[in-house]
Structures are given as structure tokens and as C-alpha cells.
Amino acid sequence: MKFSPQTYRNEFVAACLSGLPESAQDWFRRLDDLADGLIAAGAADADTTGEPPLRSLEALGDLGALGVQVPEEYGGLGFGDAAACLVVERVAQSCASTAAVLMFHYQVVRRTLTFGAAPWRDDDLRGFATGSLIGASAWTEKATTKNKENLQTRLSSHDGDRLVLEGEKTFCTGLSTAGVVHVLADTRLDGEPQGPTFVRVDTKDPRVRISAPYPLLGLRASGTASVEFDGVELTRADLVGEPGSGRQLMGRNHEVCLNPGLLALGAAAGAFEDACLMATGRLPETQPRTGAEHVRAALADTLVRVETSYAYAALAVAGSGPGASPVTSSKFKLQSSAAAEEITAALLHTVGSRGFLASFPLERRLRDARATALMGPSNELIRDRITDHLLTTDALPEAEHDQR
């Protein structure tokens, strides 16, 4: 149930749908119905149990949402990356955990389209299109730096074309529901070091061991877990991109806004709608509070903050794409997640003590928003990246290089 017509999203929606046919708008109306119905209905239970939202993901697969970027020749919708951003944001309004699985899946789809190799590339794309296959990524480790140096997961060649994968990855979102995972590993082929490389791994391989989902603060049903690779046998055909291209492929993620900022955006919008329903007494067990001046003022301030986040998101989506500045999507993630933390916290105070009860959705929105700020890269790392870009010599006027 929504309180408002959500006109604050108009520019963002237009940016995501730019250049698409009328059929895309019709499809998104069906997504609205699914998000407001089945996905919203299962969000609270998924958050309580921490179990992946299988029914929601199955319904999204049936709708074709897992193949929104996949070209029509493979059975997909062919709407592209910007439309995928809109799917994630819209689903996040109802269940941010479900949207998190989608977001990382879309990163795998994008990587498969650009860097996938025959014969698995075409099979995976058809699986994504039908909803029978979900993808996840595994690049985080306990001791790596922000540039993913010192990788302990190793991919090495044995007997020519035969490769062996050993190691462990942590904090892999969507892992519990994934059928395929793209793993970042330090690579040595024919005795020669190649650097970080992505490799495609089937999660059904008996030498792949996935842990139970983590007990998270927020995004509890996102299927975030660890995975171990105990001598998984692969071939060079399973490489995603060229040997040593791992950092390049990770950099390609920043060309578009498929990042946790979308989860934060949806969580903030969902929290605003929930707060309006609670403040007007339209949710069961709530009483109208709009006669209080501080409540009215808080709702007005929050609306402006939500509108600001969506306006920034529209600019970011419009400015993203192949060759875009790598900091554009990073700035979007920083702005959206920081704003979502402030918005959800403020709304809890606006609606009174009932906002802190787990039986109402605002408390979940707050935890989900906070989780987006912590998701990699964390906002602290993003600030560092933005500052590095700002302070490069070719980004500053010559006269300002030396301030001594």
C-alpha cells in the first residue's frame, strides 16, 4: 500500500526508461503489481527468518525480471542496464533483500554479456531470461585491500587446459539462491602470474561449499554467505574475460548505477510511504498525528530529502553507461545511502514509539538503509575514491595545485 502517487520518482523513472518502447512501461506496471502484492507481503517474514525470498524471486523470474538486460534473441526483455536499475529500486521499496539479490544478479548478467565465453555464455543468458538461473559474485576476502590485492583464492593451471580453484570468499550477496557465481581469484597459468581474474563456477559442483546465510543487521534475507572452493576443476573456457582482467571487469561495474544506492533509494521511498500511512492513521493500530506541527514539518522536510535523492539518481542514471566517469555511480551510492540513513532515522521519530516496533515496517527500513551504507564498497572507501579523483592534477586548475 502506497500513500502517494510517488511523483517524486518521475525524473528517475524517465531516465531509466529513456529510449525504450511503450511496451516497457506496460511491463513495469506489471512489476508494480508484483512488488505491491506478493513481494511486499513476504518482506516481513523474510526479514524475520533470514531465509531467501524464493517465492518472490520465482515470481520475478516468471515475469522476466531476471532477464531485463538480456537481448531478445536469448529470450530476454532487452531493456538494458538503466531499466535494470529501475527494477532494483522498485523492488527495494517492498523488500530490499529481494532487490539486493537482483542487483548483484544484474552485475553478473552484464559481465556475461560483455565478457562471457562460449559455450556457457549463451546457456547462462537463456537461463537468466527464463528465470531458471540466478547469478552472484564472489570477490571479497578477509584480508584484501580496497583494490582487492593479496587475494588468497587461487586459480592455477594443471596439465594444459585444466584449471583448479582453491580458496574462500566472504560476504557474497545472493549466494544462497545462485546457480552460478563469478569468482575473483589470483591466477597463475603455465607457471606465469596473471593477476586477478574472474572465473565462472557452478554452485552445484560438489567441491563448492556454501555456508549458511549470515545473521545480518539489515538485508537479512539477501542470502549473504561465505563460499569455499576445495579444488574445483575448471577449464580455460570458464574464464570471464582475459587472464588478469579482474580489476578491469570490476571497474566496469562503475559504468552504471547497479549498486547499493538503488537499495537505499527504494528503502527511503518505502519508509516515507510507511510514515505517511502511519502518521495519517491509515495503517492498522495507528492514530492520526498530522495535527502536530512538528509531525507536519518533519514530513515536509523528509519529502524534500526524498525528492533530492531521486533527482540526484536521475542525473546519475542519465550520465552513466560505457565510458562514464567511474566516480559517477560511486557518488550516487554515497548520496543515496547516506540520505536513506538520515531519512529513515528521522521518520522513526516522526511517527512516535510505534515506529520502533518490529511489527511495523519502518524499523526494517532503517536497518536495510544502514546496511546499504556498509555494503562494499563502504561509504568510507567511496569518499576516499571521490577525493582521489578530485585531487588528481588534471582535475584541478593549474594555479590550485600548490597551496604553500
Salt bridges, closest charged atoms under 4 A:
ASP26 OD1 - ARG29 NH1 2.39
ASP32 OD1 - ARG90 NE 2.72
ASP36 OD2 - LYS2 NZ 2.96
ASP36 OD1 - ARG90 NH2 2.70
ASP47 OD2 - ARG220 NH1 3.83
ASP47 OD2 - ARG367 NH2 2.72
ASP81 OD2 - ARG110 NE 2.87
GLU89 OE1 - ARG9 NH2 2.76
ASP122 OD1 - ARG121 NH1 3.34
ASP124 OD2 - ARG200 NE 2.67
GLU141 OE2 - LYS169 NZ 2.78
ASP159 OD2 - ARG162 NH1 3.71
ASP186 OD2 - ARG154 NE 3.87
ASP190 OD1 - ARG236 NH2 2.92
GLU228 OE1 - ARG209 NH2 3.18
ASP230 OD2 - ARG209 NH1 3.46
GLU233 OE2 - ARG162 NH2 3.25
GLU233 OE2 - ARG207 NH1 3.73
GLU255 OE1 - ARG110 NH2 2.90
GLU255 OE2 - ARG252 NE 3.01
ASP274 OD2 - ARG365 NE 2.83
GLU341 OE2 - ARG370 NE 2.93
GLU363 OE2 - ARG367 NE 2.74
GLU380 OE2 - ARG383 NH1 3.11
ASP384 OD2 - LYS146 NZ 2.25
GLU398 OE2 - HIS401 ND1 3.69
ASP402 OD2 - ARG404 NH2 2.42
